Amino acid sequence: MNAYTARQAIYNRKENVVAYELLFRDSLTNVFPKIESNSATSKLLLDSHFNQGLEKITSGKPALINYPEQALLDLMPTLLPPNKAMIEILESVRPTAAVYEACRQLFHKGYRLVLDDFIYSEDWVPFFKLVRLIKFDLQQSTFSEIEIVLEKIRPFKNLKILAERVETQEQYDKAKEMGFDFFQGYYFCTPQIVEQKDINSNQSVVFAMYQETLKLDADYTKLSSFFERDTALAYKLLKFINSGLFPVRKPISSLKQALIYLGAAQVKKFVTLILTAHIAENKREELTEMSIIRARFCENIASNITPQLSDEAFILGLFSLLDVILDQPMADLVKELPVTEDIAAALIGHDNILGKTFTLSKAYEAANWESVRQISLDLNINPDLLPEYYVDAVGWAKIYEESSDSQI
């Protein structure tokens, strides 16, 4: 499947691009789809950040992302590093005490807050000390109406103002004359669609995983087993860890280690994001299932020759088809994952122990028996064990598929 993100440039007074607003799309049709706003925000985060990375979509500039009220209360913005994203508070959000507290926490964590399509209300005044930018919709408010609001907010020197939906030269000139700092709209450019490959998560796995995260004492062994059996989830988990939010002090060698490293609160938040975004996704595709079988097969092989590398062999097999699934070079993908050097090297074809394990698994899959014999000899493993290991891998994946289906 493909993932789609629209971006629209934001310009300063010198007409230089300083940021991009990211907009969720479900196809190359450049309109907002009929989807609930929390789901749209969650899907946008997954598609833009956990697949390709914000930096690639925004060319390294800040990304403005819309958040509805519930996403703010859940502190969903903390899934992104504060130096990469600005939080747009949708016009439908109510200025309640709970929303203020969420914004206060986000502000003190270093996030830059934006009031979107702003209509003045005294209830918003306490927020002005937390907000960096206010956006005015030129198709929604007249310049006379905006000028009245500007008089009220000018005493707040920390506030910058942005004119959005600028569609004519006349509007642009007038907005500049009124002192607007930034500009956005069709006068400059229409939103550009960024298309990228995505990988499906097994919906039943996500539901079962979410149920586990709701427990007061979540079982990390059980949680890691869910991630182990879904390439999409495992990939996005490691992308999340490598997003810049966490100081990764050493490479990750197992998925359980990754979950413990995150901690219960962040794991629950991450799983909630996945559940919201993929509530209606299809079952995983054949390539994803093949990578799960390969993960178990590589783990079985490594358990025989180098047991201490069995966890790394599993991750190696799980990610071995990412380049095909995402249609991106494996050399680029491994740079975005906080895996060990041995895993990364094996994925791009190096001939270390893991690399040879990987090569053996592929030779067996292809029924290249001469290569199987030669590599088995090199690894000092009895090739007669491989059929048993492979049957176990296929059965292991099938049993999980059936058991996870029954949990809905």
Backbone hydrogen bonds in HBPLUS format (Angstrom, degrees):
<---DONOR---> <-ACCEPTOR-->    atom                        ^
c    i                          cat <-CA-CA->   ^        H-A-AA   ^      H-
h    n   atom  resd res      DA  || num        DHA   H-A  angle D-A-AA Bond
n    s   type  num  typ     dist DA aas  dist angle  dist       angle   num
A0198-ASP N   A0001-MET O   2.98 MM 197  5.59 165.7  2.00 145.1 141.6     1
A0003-ALA N   A0196-GLN O   2.60 MM 193  5.23 166.6  1.62 160.3 164.4     2
A0196-GLN N   A0003-ALA O   2.92 MM 193  5.23 154.2  1.98 155.1 160.4     3
A0005-THR N   A0194-VAL O   2.97 MM 189  5.11 154.9  2.03 141.8 150.0     4
A0194-VAL N   A0005-THR O   2.59 MM 189  5.11 161.0  1.63 152.3 159.5     5
A0006-ALA N   A0023-LEU O   2.80 MM  17  4.88 173.5  1.81 159.8 157.7     6
A0023-LEU N   A0006-ALA O   2.68 MM  17  4.88 159.7  1.72 150.7 153.5     7
A0007-ARG N   A0192-GLN O   2.81 MM 185  5.28 150.8  1.90 142.0 150.6     8
A0192-GLN N   A0007-ARG O   2.79 MM 185  5.28 157.2  1.84 156.6 151.5     9
A0008-GLN N   A0021-GLU O   2.92 MM  13  5.24 150.5  2.01 142.7 152.4    10
A0021-GLU N   A0008-GLN O   2.89 MM  13  5.24 164.4  1.91 150.4 151.2    11
A0010-ILE N   A0019-ALA O   2.88 MM   9  5.21 145.5  2.00 154.5 146.5    12
A0018-VAL N   A0010-ILE O   2.86 MM   8  5.93 166.1  1.88 165.5 169.6    13
A0011-TYR N   A0183-PHE O   2.89 MM 172  5.18 168.3  1.90 155.6 157.3    14
A0183-PHE N   A0011-TYR O   2.86 MM 172  5.18 147.6  1.96 142.6 150.8    15
A0012-ASN N   A0016-ASN O   2.98 MM   4  5.60 148.1  2.09 145.3 154.0    16
A0015-GLU N   A0012-ASN O   2.94 MM   3  5.19 157.0  1.99 115.0 118.4    17
A0020-TYR N   A0062-PRO O   3.06 MM  42  6.49 157.9  2.11 161.1 168.0    18
A0064-LEU N   A0020-TYR O   2.80 MM  44  6.12 161.2  1.83 147.8 153.1    19
A0022-LEU N   A0064-LEU O   2.93 MM  42  6.06 163.1  1.96 159.2 161.6    20
A0031-VAL N   A0029-THR O   2.87 MM   2  5.79 139.0  2.04 104.7  93.6    21
A0035-ILE N   A0033-PRO O   3.01 MM   2  5.70 114.0  2.46 111.8  95.1    22
A0040-ALA N   A0036-GLU O   2.95 MM   4  6.23 153.6  2.02 152.4 161.0    23
A0041-THR N   A0037-SER O   2.99 MM   4  6.21 161.4  2.02 150.2 153.9    24
A0042-SER N   A0038-ASN O   3.02 MM   4  6.22 165.3  2.04 148.8 153.0    25
A0043-LYS N   A0039-SER O   2.87 MM   4  5.99 164.3  1.90 151.4 155.9    26
A0044-LEU N   A0040-ALA O   2.90 MM   4  6.03 153.3  1.97 145.2 153.0    27
A0045-LEU N   A0041-THR O   3.01 MM   4  6.29 157.6  2.06 150.6 155.6    28
A0046-LEU N   A0042-SER O   3.07 MM   4  6.36 164.8  2.09 151.9 155.6    29
A0047-ASP N   A0043-LYS O   2.82 MM   4  5.93 170.5  1.83 154.8 158.0    30
A0048-SER N   A0044-LEU O   2.84 MM   4  5.77 166.1  1.86 150.4 154.9    31
A0049-HIS N   A0045-LEU O   2.90 MM   4  5.42 148.4  2.00 134.5 144.7    32
A0050-PHE N   A0045-LEU O   3.38 MM   5  6.85 152.9  2.46 145.8 153.2    33
A0053-GLY N   A0048-SER O   2.87 MM   5  5.78 135.4  2.07 136.1 149.2    34
A0057-ILE N   A0054-LEU O   3.04 MM   3  5.24 117.0  2.45 101.2 116.7    35
A0058-THR N   A0054-LEU O   2.84 MM   4  5.98 161.7  1.88 165.4 171.0    36
A0059-SER N   A0055-GLU O   2.82 MM   4  5.29 108.1  2.34 133.9 145.0    37
A0060-GLY N   A0055-GLU O   2.93 MM   5  4.31 134.6  2.14 120.0 129.4    38
A0061-LYS N   A0058-THR O   3.02 MM   3  5.30 167.4  2.04 114.9 117.7    39
A0063-ALA N   A0084-LYS O   3.00 MM  21  6.29 152.5  2.08 136.9 144.9    40
A0086-MET N   A0063-ALA O   2.69 MM  23  5.97 159.6  1.73 152.9 156.0    41
A0065-ILE N   A0086-MET O   3.11 MM  21  6.38 164.7  2.14 167.7 167.3    42
A0088-GLU N   A0065-ILE O   2.89 MM  23  5.54 166.5  1.91 147.0 144.8    43
A0067-TYR N   A0088-GLU O   2.81 MM  21  5.91 147.3  1.91 171.6 168.4    44
A0090-LEU N   A0067-TYR O   3.37 MM  23  5.98 178.9  2.37 143.9 144.2    45
A0072-LEU N   A0068-PRO O   3.22 MM   4  6.53 149.9  2.31 150.1 158.7    46
A0072-LEU N   A0069-GLU O   3.11 MM   3  5.23 121.3  2.47  98.0 112.5    47
A0073-LEU N   A0069-GLU O   2.99 MM   4  6.34 162.5  2.02 155.7 160.4    48
A0074-ASP N   A0070-GLN O   2.92 MM   4  6.12 143.7  2.05 144.8 154.7    49
A0076-MET N   A0071-ALA O   2.89 MM   5  5.21 164.2  1.91 167.5 164.7    50
A0075-LEU N   A0072-LEU O   2.87 MM   3  4.90 155.8  1.93 106.1 113.1    51
A0078-THR N   A0075-LEU O   3.09 MM   3  5.89 158.3  2.14 121.8 127.3    52
A0079-LEU N   A0076-MET O   3.08 MM   3  5.93 164.8  2.10 127.3 129.1    53
A0080-LEU N   A0077-PRO O   3.01 MM   3  5.85 168.9  2.02 126.1 128.9    54
A0084-LYS N   A0081-PRO O   3.09 MM   3  5.59 165.8  2.11 118.1 122.6    55
A0087-ILE N   A0112-ARG O   2.91 MM  25  6.19 157.6  1.96 163.4 168.8    56
A0114-VAL N   A0087-ILE O   2.75 MM  27  5.79 146.3  1.86 168.9 158.8    57
A0089-ILE N   A0114-VAL O   2.72 MM  25  5.95 174.2  1.72 169.6 169.3    58
A0116-ASP N   A0089-ILE O   3.11 MM  27  5.69 167.6  2.13 147.0 147.4    59
A0093-VAL N   A0090-LEU O   3.01 MM   3  5.60 166.3  2.03 118.9 123.4    60
A0096-THR N   A0094-ARG O   2.83 MM   2  5.59 139.1  2.00 105.0  93.1    61
A0100-TYR N   A0096-THR O   2.94 MM   4  6.19 158.6  1.98 147.4 153.9    62
A0101-GLU N   A0097-ALA O   2.97 MM   4  6.20 157.1  2.02 146.5 152.1    63
A0102-ALA N   A0098-ALA O   3.05 MM   4  6.32 156.9  2.11 145.7 151.8    64
A0103-CYS N   A0099-VAL O   2.88 MM   4  6.15 161.0  1.92 153.0 158.3    65
A0104-ARG N   A0100-TYR O   2.78 MM   4  6.01 152.1  1.86 149.4 157.9    66
A0105-GLN N   A0101-GLU O   2.99 MM   4  6.23 159.0  2.04 147.9 152.5    67
A0106-LEU N   A0102-ALA O   3.01 MM   4  6.27 160.4  2.05 148.2 153.7    68
A0107-PHE N   A0103-CYS O   2.81 MM   4  5.99 159.1  1.86 150.3 156.2    69
A0108-HIS N   A0104-ARG O   3.02 MM   4  6.27 161.5  2.06 150.0 154.0    70
A0109-LYS N   A0105-GLN O   3.07 MM   4  6.29 122.6  2.41 136.6 151.4    71
A0109-LYS N   A0106-LEU O   3.10 MM   3  5.03 139.3  2.28  95.3 107.4    72
A0111-TYR N   A0106-LEU O   3.05 MM   5  5.50 161.1  2.09 153.8 147.8    73
A0110-GLY N   A0107-PHE O   3.01 MM   3  5.29 158.6  2.05 108.5 114.3    74
A0132-ARG N   A0113-LEU O   2.89 MM  19  5.53 160.8  1.93 143.0 148.6    75
A0133-LEU N   A0113-LEU O   3.31 MM  20  6.70 156.5  2.37 151.5 156.3    76
A0115-LEU N   A0133-LEU O   2.98 MM  18  6.50 154.5  2.04 153.6 158.6    77
A0135-LYS N   A0115-LEU O   2.84 MM  20  6.05 171.6  1.85 176.8 174.8    78
A0118-PHE N   A0135-LYS O   2.85 MM  17  5.95 164.0  1.87 174.2 170.9    79
A0124-TRP N   A0121-SER O   2.94 MM   3  5.63 160.5  1.98 119.7 125.5    80
A0125-VAL N   A0122-GLU O   3.08 MM   3  5.39 153.9  2.15 109.3 117.0    81
A0127-PHE N   A0124-TRP O   2.89 MM   3  5.38 139.1  2.06 114.8 126.9    82
A0128-PHE N   A0125-VAL O   2.98 MM   3  5.38 153.7  2.05 114.4 122.2    83
A0130-LEU N   A0127-PHE O   2.83 MM   3  5.37 155.1  1.89 118.6 127.1    84
A0131-VAL N   A0127-PHE O   3.13 MM   4  6.27 134.3  2.35 148.9 161.7    85
A0160-LYS N   A0132-ARG O   3.04 MM  28  6.30 154.4  2.11 139.4 146.9    86
A0134-ILE N   A0160-LYS O   2.94 MM  26  6.36 151.6  2.02 150.7 158.6    87
A0162-LEU N   A0134-ILE O   2.89 MM  28  6.15 155.5  1.95 155.2 156.5    88
A0136-PHE N   A0162-LEU O   2.85 MM  26  6.20 163.8  1.88 172.0 176.5    89
A0164-GLU N   A0136-PHE O   2.90 MM  28  5.98 174.4  1.90 156.3 158.2    90
A0140-GLN N   A0137-ASP O   3.06 MM   3  5.25 154.1  2.13 105.6 113.8    91
A0141-SER N   A0137-ASP O   3.02 MM   4  6.20 152.4  2.09 159.9 166.6    92
A0138-LEU N   A0164-GLU O   3.08 MM  26  6.19 175.5  2.08 160.9 160.3    93
A0146-ILE N   A0142-THR O   2.94 MM   4  6.23 156.8  2.00 149.9 157.0    94
A0147-GLU N   A0143-PHE O   2.90 MM   4  6.03 154.0  1.97 144.5 151.0    95
A0148-ILE N   A0144-SER O   3.35 MM   4  6.61 150.7  2.44 141.7 147.5    96
A0149-VAL N   A0145-GLU O   3.40 MM   4  6.77 154.0  2.47 142.4 148.5    97
A0149-VAL N   A0146-ILE O   3.06 MM   3  5.18 116.2  2.48  98.2 113.4    98
A0150-LEU N   A0146-ILE O   2.87 MM   4  6.17 156.9  1.92 154.6 162.0    99
A0151-GLU N   A0147-GLU O   3.14 MM   4  6.37 148.9  2.24 145.5 151.7   100
A0152-LYS N   A0149-VAL O   2.92 MM   3  5.20 129.1  2.19 103.0 116.8   101
A0153-ILE N   A0149-VAL O   3.12 MM   4  6.49 141.0  2.28 148.0 159.4   102
A0154-ARG N   A0150-LEU O   2.97 MM   4  5.84 134.0  2.18 150.7 158.3   103
A0156-PHE N   A0153-ILE O   2.98 MM   3  5.64 155.5  2.04 120.3 127.7   104
A0159-LEU N   A0156-PHE O   3.12 MM   3  5.88 167.1  2.14 123.1 127.0   105
A0181-ASP N   A0161-ILE O   2.95 MM  20  5.54 143.3  2.09 140.9 151.5   106
A0182-PHE N   A0161-ILE O   3.19 MM  21  6.51 151.8  2.27 148.2 152.3   107
A0163-ALA N   A0182-PHE O   2.97 MM  19  6.34 161.6  2.00 146.2 144.3   108
A0184-GLN N   A0163-ALA O   2.92 MM  21  6.26 139.8  2.08 164.5 162.2   109
A0165-ARG N   A0184-GLN O   2.84 MM  19  5.97 109.6  2.35 122.4 141.4   110
A0166-VAL N   A0184-GLN O   3.03 MM  18  6.01 170.2  2.04 135.4 138.5   111
A0187-TYR N   A0166-VAL O   2.82 MM  21  5.69 159.6  1.86 154.6 147.8   112
A0172-TYR N   A0168-THR O   3.08 MM   4  6.35 160.4  2.12 148.1 153.7   113
A0173-ASP N   A0169-GLN O   2.89 MM   4  6.12 166.5  1.91 155.6 158.6   114
A0174-LYS N   A0170-GLU O   3.02 MM   4  6.15 162.8  2.05 148.6 153.4   115
A0175-ALA N   A0171-GLN O   2.90 MM   4  6.05 159.6  1.94 149.7 155.3   116
A0176-LYS N   A0172-TYR O   3.02 MM   4  6.25 158.0  2.07 150.9 156.6   117
A0177-GLU N   A0173-ASP O   3.00 MM   4  6.20 156.4  2.06 145.1 151.9   118
A0178-MET N   A0174-LYS O   2.99 MM   4  6.27 141.9  2.14 144.0 154.0   119
A0180-PHE N   A0175-ALA O   3.11 MM   5  5.65 165.1  2.14 157.9 153.2   120
A0179-GLY N   A0176-LYS O   3.03 MM   3  5.21 155.5  2.09 104.7 112.5   121
A0188-PHE N   A0185-GLY O   3.06 MM   3  5.84 147.0  2.17 119.4 125.8   122
A0189-CYS N   A0185-GLY O   3.14 MM   4  6.39 170.2  2.15 151.5 151.5   123
A0205-VAL N   A0202-ASN O   3.06 MM   3  5.32 123.1  2.40 103.4 117.7   124
A0206-VAL N   A0202-ASN O   3.13 MM   4  6.49 156.5  2.19 153.8 160.5   125
A0207-PHE N   A0203-GLN O   3.03 MM   4  6.36 158.3  2.08 152.6 158.1   126
A0208-ALA N   A0204-SER O   3.03 MM   4  6.21 168.2  2.05 147.9 151.0   127
A0209-MET N   A0205-VAL O   2.86 MM   4  6.00 157.5  1.91 150.4 157.4   128
A0210-TYR N   A0206-VAL O   2.86 MM   4  6.01 154.3  1.93 146.6 153.7   129
A0211-GLN N   A0207-PHE O   3.03 MM   4  6.33 156.5  2.09 150.6 156.2   130
A0212-GLU N   A0208-ALA O   3.16 MM   4  6.45 149.2  2.26 141.7 149.6   131
A0213-THR N   A0209-MET O   3.03 MM   4  6.40 150.5  2.12 148.1 155.9   132
A0214-LEU N   A0210-TYR O   3.23 MM   4  6.51 132.1  2.47 143.2 154.9   133
A0214-LEU N   A0211-GLN O   3.31 MM   3  5.33 139.3  2.49  95.1 106.0   134
A0215-LYS N   A0212-GLU O   3.21 MM   3  5.65 158.3  2.26 110.3 116.6   135
A0223-LEU N   A0219-ASP O   2.90 MM   4  6.19 161.1  1.93 152.0 158.2   136
A0224-SER N   A0220-TYR O   2.86 MM   4  5.90 160.5  1.90 141.9 147.2   137
A0225-SER N   A0221-THR O   3.16 MM   4  6.37 139.7  2.33 135.6 145.9   138
A0225-SER N   A0222-LYS O   3.10 MM   3  5.11 124.6  2.42  93.9 108.4   139
A0226-PHE N   A0223-LEU O   3.09 MM   3  5.36 129.9  2.35 102.0 114.4   140
A0227-PHE N   A0223-LEU O   3.33 MM   4  6.77 160.7  2.36 151.0 154.8   141
A0228-GLU N   A0224-SER O   2.84 MM   4  6.03 152.1  1.92 147.9 156.6   142
A0229-ARG N   A0226-PHE O   3.19 MM   3  5.47 140.0  2.36 102.0 112.3   143
A0230-ASP N   A0227-PHE O   3.20 MM   3  5.36 168.6  2.21 112.8 113.5   144
A0234-ALA N   A0230-ASP O   3.03 MM   4  6.29 168.7  2.05 160.9 164.3   145
A0235-TYR N   A0231-THR O   2.89 MM   4  5.98 163.9  1.92 154.3 158.5   146
A0236-LYS N   A0232-ALA O   3.07 MM   4  6.23 165.7  2.09 148.3 152.2   147
A0237-LEU N   A0233-LEU O   2.87 MM   4  5.99 148.3  1.97 147.4 156.7   148
A0238-LEU N   A0234-ALA O   3.14 MM   4  6.38 165.0  2.16 150.3 152.4   149
A0239-LYS N   A0235-TYR O   2.98 MM   4  6.22 150.7  2.07 145.2 154.4   150
A0240-PHE N   A0236-LYS O   2.88 MM   4  5.98 149.1  1.98 140.1 148.2   151
A0241-ILE N   A0237-LEU O   3.04 MM   4  6.40 156.8  2.09 148.8 154.2   152
A0242-ASN N   A0238-LEU O   3.02 MM   4  6.16 146.1  2.14 138.8 148.0   153
A0243-SER N   A0240-PHE O   3.12 MM   3  5.05 160.9  2.16 109.8 110.6   154
A0252-ILE N   A0338-PRO O   2.88 MM  86  6.03 174.5  1.89 167.2 165.5   155
A0258-ALA N   A0254-SER O   3.16 MM   4  6.49 147.6  2.27 138.7 147.6   156
A0259-LEU N   A0255-LEU O   3.03 MM   4  6.35 153.6  2.11 148.5 154.0   157
A0260-ILE N   A0256-LYS O   3.00 MM   4  6.25 166.9  2.02 156.5 159.5   158
A0261-TYR N   A0257-GLN O   2.94 MM   4  5.99 152.1  2.02 143.2 151.5   159
A0262-LEU N   A0258-ALA O   3.12 MM   4  6.39 144.1  2.26 140.0 148.4   160
A0263-GLY N   A0259-LEU O   3.08 MM   4  6.36 164.0  2.11 154.0 157.3   161
A0267-VAL N   A0263-GLY O   3.08 MM   4  6.20 160.6  2.11 158.0 164.2   162
A0268-LYS N   A0264-ALA O   2.97 MM   4  6.10 164.4  1.99 151.7 155.5   163
A0269-LYS N   A0265-ALA O   3.08 MM   4  6.28 158.5  2.13 144.0 150.0   164
A0270-PHE N   A0266-GLN O   2.87 MM   4  6.03 157.5  1.92 147.6 153.7   165
A0271-VAL N   A0267-VAL O   2.89 MM   4  6.10 164.2  1.92 155.0 158.9   166
A0272-THR N   A0268-LYS O   2.89 MM   4  6.04 155.5  1.96 147.0 154.2   167
A0273-LEU N   A0269-LYS O   3.03 MM   4  6.26 151.6  2.11 142.4 149.7   168
A0274-ILE N   A0270-PHE O   3.10 MM   4  6.45 157.8  2.15 148.0 153.1   169
A0275-LEU N   A0271-VAL O   2.88 MM   4  6.12 163.4  1.91 153.4 158.0   170
A0276-THR N   A0272-THR O   2.94 MM   4  6.09 165.5  1.96 152.2 155.7   171
A0277-ALA N   A0273-LEU O   3.02 MM   4  6.15 160.7  2.05 149.6 155.0   172
A0278-HIS N   A0274-ILE O   2.93 MM   4  5.93 155.7  1.99 152.7 158.4   173
A0281-GLU N   A0278-HIS O   3.18 MM   3  5.00 173.8  2.19 106.3 107.6   174
A0289-GLU N   A0285-GLU O   3.08 MM   4  6.45 159.8  2.12 153.6 159.5   175
A0290-MET N   A0286-GLU O   2.86 MM   4  6.08 154.6  1.92 150.5 157.9   176
A0291-SER N   A0287-LEU O   3.03 MM   4  6.28 149.6  2.13 142.8 150.2   177
A0292-ILE N   A0288-THR O   3.14 MM   4  6.47 142.2  2.29 142.8 152.7   178
A0292-ILE N   A0289-GLU O   3.16 MM   3  5.11 124.2  2.48  93.0 107.1   179
A0293-ILE N   A0289-GLU O   3.09 MM   4  6.45 158.5  2.14 151.5 156.2   180
A0294-ARG N   A0290-MET O   2.94 MM   4  6.18 160.2  1.98 147.4 153.5   181
A0295-ALA N   A0291-SER O   2.89 MM   4  6.04 144.1  2.02 136.6 146.1   182
A0296-ARG N   A0292-ILE O   3.22 MM   4  6.54 161.4  2.25 149.9 152.2   183
A0297-PHE N   A0293-ILE O   2.95 MM   4  6.17 157.2  2.00 150.3 157.7   184
A0298-CYS N   A0294-ARG O   2.83 MM   4  6.00 165.8  1.85 153.6 156.4   185
A0299-GLU N   A0295-ALA O   2.99 MM   4  6.17 153.5  2.06 143.2 151.2   186
A0300-ASN N   A0296-ARG O   2.90 MM   4  6.16 155.6  1.96 147.9 153.8   187
A0301-ILE N   A0297-PHE O   3.03 MM   4  6.33 160.2  2.07 151.2 156.2   188
A0302-ALA N   A0298-CYS O   2.92 MM   4  6.11 168.7  1.93 152.6 155.7   189
A0303-SER N   A0299-GLU O   2.91 MM   4  6.05 148.8  2.01 146.3 154.9   190
A0304-ASN N   A0301-ILE O   3.07 MM   3  5.43 141.9  2.23 105.1 115.7   191
A0305-ILE N   A0301-ILE O   3.24 MM   4  6.64 153.8  2.31 148.2 155.2   192
A0306-THR N   A0302-ALA O   2.73 MM   4  5.17 148.8  1.83 139.7 150.6   193
A0309-LEU N   A0306-THR O   2.82 MM   3  5.64 166.3  1.83 131.8 136.6   194
A0310-SER N   A0307-PRO O   3.15 MM   3  5.28 167.9  2.17 113.3 114.4   195
A0313-ALA N   A0309-LEU O   2.81 MM   4  6.02 150.3  1.90 152.7 162.3   196
A0314-PHE N   A0310-SER O   3.01 MM   4  6.26 146.0  2.13 141.9 150.1   197
A0315-ILE N   A0311-ASP O   3.20 MM   4  6.60 162.0  2.24 149.5 152.3   198
A0316-LEU N   A0312-GLU O   2.90 MM   4  6.11 157.1  1.95 147.7 154.9   199
A0317-GLY N   A0313-ALA O   2.99 MM   4  6.24 162.5  2.02 150.0 152.9   200
A0318-LEU N   A0314-PHE O   2.91 MM   4  6.13 157.2  1.96 151.6 158.8   201
A0319-PHE N   A0315-ILE O   3.02 MM   4  6.18 151.4  2.10 151.0 156.3   202
A0320-SER N   A0317-GLY O   3.29 MM   3  5.00 158.9  2.34  97.4 103.6   203
A0322-LEU N   A0319-PHE O   3.21 MM   3  5.34 170.2  2.22 112.1 114.0   204
A0324-VAL N   A0321-LEU O   3.07 MM   3  5.36 125.8  2.37 104.2 117.5   205
A0325-ILE N   A0321-LEU O   2.91 MM   4  6.18 166.2  1.93 159.1 163.5   206
A0326-LEU N   A0322-LEU O   2.80 MM   4  5.77 169.6  1.81 154.3 156.9   207
A0327-ASP N   A0323-ASP O   2.92 MM   4  5.32 115.8  2.35 120.2 133.4   208
A0328-GLN N   A0323-ASP O   3.20 MM   5  4.99 138.3  2.38 124.7 136.0   209
A0332-ASP N   A0329-PRO O   3.04 MM   3  5.44 134.3  2.25 106.9 118.4   210
A0333-LEU N   A0329-PRO O   3.18 MM   4  6.55 156.5  2.24 149.3 156.2   211
A0334-VAL N   A0330-MET O   3.03 MM   4  6.20 165.2  2.05 161.4 162.0   212
A0336-GLU N   A0333-LEU O   2.96 MM   3  5.49 153.6  2.03 114.8 122.7   213
A0337-LEU N   A0334-VAL O   3.34 MM   3  5.26 167.6  2.36 102.4 105.8   214
A0344-ALA N   A0340-THR O   3.03 MM   4  6.33 173.1  2.03 159.4 160.9   215
A0345-ALA N   A0341-GLU O   2.84 MM   4  5.92 161.0  1.88 147.9 153.6   216
A0346-ALA N   A0342-ASP O   2.98 MM   4  6.10 158.6  2.03 143.3 149.3   217
A0347-LEU N   A0343-ILE O   2.94 MM   4  6.16 156.2  2.00 153.6 160.0   218
A0348-ILE N   A0344-ALA O   3.27 MM   4  6.56 140.7  2.44 142.6 151.5   219
A0350-HIS N   A0345-ALA O   2.85 MM   5  5.17 164.1  1.87 147.8 142.5   220
A0349-GLY N   A0346-ALA O   3.09 MM   3  5.10 163.4  2.12 105.9 108.7   221
A0356-LYS N   A0352-ASN O   2.84 MM   4  6.12 154.7  1.90 155.7 161.7   222
A0357-THR N   A0353-ILE O   2.95 MM   4  6.22 152.0  2.03 145.0 153.3   223
A0358-PHE N   A0354-LEU O   2.87 MM   4  6.11 158.7  1.91 151.5 156.8   224
A0359-THR N   A0355-GLY O   2.88 MM   4  6.13 156.6  1.94 144.9 151.7   225
A0360-LEU N   A0356-LYS O   2.85 MM   4  6.04 153.2  1.92 146.0 152.9   226
A0361-SER N   A0357-THR O   3.02 MM   4  6.32 155.0  2.09 146.1 152.6   227
A0362-LYS N   A0358-PHE O   3.07 MM   4  6.39 156.3  2.13 149.7 155.7   228
A0363-ALA N   A0359-THR O   2.92 MM   4  6.12 154.4  1.99 146.6 154.0   229
A0364-TYR N   A0360-LEU O   2.96 MM   4  6.17 156.7  2.01 150.1 155.8   230
A0365-GLU N   A0361-SER O   3.03 MM   4  6.26 160.4  2.07 145.1 150.4   231
A0366-ALA N   A0362-LYS O   3.01 MM   4  6.19 147.3  2.12 143.1 151.6   232
A0368-ASN N   A0363-ALA O   2.95 MM   5  5.16 167.0  1.97 157.8 156.6   233
A0367-ALA N   A0364-TYR O   3.02 MM   3  4.97 158.2  2.07 103.8 110.5   234
A0372-VAL N   A0368-ASN O   2.96 MM   4  6.23 157.1  2.01 150.8 158.3   235
A0373-ARG N   A0369-TRP O   2.92 MM   4  6.08 158.1  1.97 144.9 149.6   236
A0374-GLN N   A0370-GLU O   3.04 MM   4  6.30 165.2  2.06 149.8 153.3   237
A0375-ILE N   A0371-SER O   2.87 MM   4  5.98 172.3  1.87 158.3 160.6   238
A0376-SER N   A0372-VAL O   2.95 MM   4  5.90 156.6  2.01 144.1 151.3   239
A0377-LEU N   A0373-ARG O   3.05 MM   4  6.20 153.4  2.13 143.9 150.8   240
A0378-ASP N   A0374-GLN O   3.05 MM   4  6.32 153.4  2.12 142.9 150.2   241
A0379-LEU N   A0375-ILE O   2.88 MM   4  6.13 147.6  1.99 147.5 156.4   242
A0380-ASN N   A0376-SER O   2.85 MM   4  5.82 110.1  2.35 135.1 152.0   243
A0381-ILE N   A0376-SER O   2.96 MM   5  5.12 166.9  1.97 144.1 148.5   244
A0380-ASN N   A0377-LEU O   3.24 MM   3  4.96 148.8  2.34  93.1 102.3   245
A0385-LEU N   A0382-ASN O   2.98 MM   3  5.82 169.7  2.00 127.0 130.4   246
A0386-LEU N   A0383-PRO O   3.15 MM   3  5.45 151.5  2.23 107.4 115.2   247
A0389-TYR N   A0385-LEU O   3.08 MM   4  6.39 158.3  2.13 152.0 158.9   248
A0390-TYR N   A0386-LEU O   2.85 MM   4  6.05 159.0  1.90 159.1 164.4   249
A0391-VAL N   A0387-PRO O   2.97 MM   4  6.10 164.4  2.00 148.8 153.0   250
A0392-ASP N   A0388-GLU O   3.00 MM   4  6.14 156.2  2.06 145.1 152.0   251
A0393-ALA N   A0389-TYR O   3.03 MM   4  6.29 149.9  2.12 140.5 148.5   252
A0394-VAL N   A0390-TYR O   2.98 MM   4  6.32 161.5  2.02 155.9 159.5   253
A0395-GLY N   A0391-VAL O   2.93 MM   4  6.07 166.9  1.95 151.4 155.6   254
A0396-TRP N   A0392-ASP O   2.76 MM   4  5.81 152.2  1.84 146.5 154.9   255
A0397-ALA N   A0393-ALA O   3.10 MM   4  6.31 159.9  2.14 146.6 150.3   256
A0398-LYS N   A0394-VAL O   3.02 MM   4  6.24 157.6  2.07 146.8 153.5   257
A0399-ILE N   A0395-GLY O   2.85 MM   4  5.98 167.5  1.86 155.3 158.0   258
A0400-TYR N   A0396-TRP O   3.19 MM   4  6.34 159.9  2.24 142.3 147.7   259
A0401-GLU N   A0397-ALA O   3.00 MM   4  6.20 157.7  2.05 145.1 151.6   260
A0402-GLU N   A0398-LYS O   3.00 MM   4  6.32 161.5  2.04 154.5 158.2   261
A0403-SER N   A0399-ILE O   2.92 MM   4  6.11 160.5  1.96 150.3 156.1   262
A0404-SER N   A0400-TYR O   2.78 MM   4  5.82 160.7  1.82 155.6 160.3   263
A0405-ASP N   A0401-GLU O   3.04 MM   4  6.13 148.2  2.15 140.1 148.5   264
A0406-SER N   A0402-GLU O   3.32 MM   4  6.52 143.1  2.46 137.6 145.7   265
A0407-GLN N   A0404-SER O   3.20 MM   3  5.35 160.6  2.24 105.5 111.5   266
